[in-house]
Amino acid sequence: MKEKNLSIGAGLGLLAGIIIGSITENIGLWIALGLSIRADIGGVFDQEKPNNN
């Protein structure tokens, strides 16, 4: 399940990077930033929360 969420985040980051890069005419920068930011966010949400029993 962890890999699935990470790949969804990377895919959304790629899409966002292409859109923002096309608007700002700097697609190379925004593809890299979009992938890294969304993959990091996906990794944070994949972390298991500690059980406080």
C-alpha positions in Angstrom: 0.0 0.0 0.0 2.9 2.3 0.7 4.3 2.1 -2.8 0.8 2.8 -4.2 0.4 6.1 -2.3 3.9 7.2 -3.2 3.4 6.5 -6.9 0.1 8.4 -6.8 1.8 11.3 -5.2 4.6 11.3 -7.7 2.1 11.1 -10.6 0.2 14.1 -9.2 3.4 16.0 -8.7 4.4 15.3 -12.3 1.1 16.6 -13.5 1.3 19.7 -11.4 4.9 20.3 -12.5 3.9 20.1 -16.2 1.0 22.5 -15.7 2.9 25.1 -13.6 6.0 24.7 -15.9 4.0 25.3 -19.0 2.5 28.5 -17.5 5.8 29.8 -16.2 7.8 28.6 -19.3 10.3 26.7 -17.0 9.0 23.2 -17.3 12.3 21.5 -16.3 12.4 23.1 -12.9 8.8 22.6 -12.1 8.7 18.9 -13.1 11.6 18.2 -10.7 10.0 20.3 -7.9 6.6 18.8 -8.4 7.9 15.2 -8.3 10.0 15.8 -5.2 7.4 17.8 -3.2 4.5 15.4 -3.9 6.7 12.3 -3.3 7.7 13.8 0.1 4.1 14.6 1.0 3.1 11.0 0.0 5.9 9.6 2.2 4.8 11.7 5.2 1.2 10.5 4.9 2.4 6.9 4.6 4.1 6.9 7.9 2.3 4.8 10.5 1.0 6.6 13.5 2.2 5.3 16.9 -0.4 3.3 18.9 -0.9 5.1 22.3 -2.5 2.2 24.2 
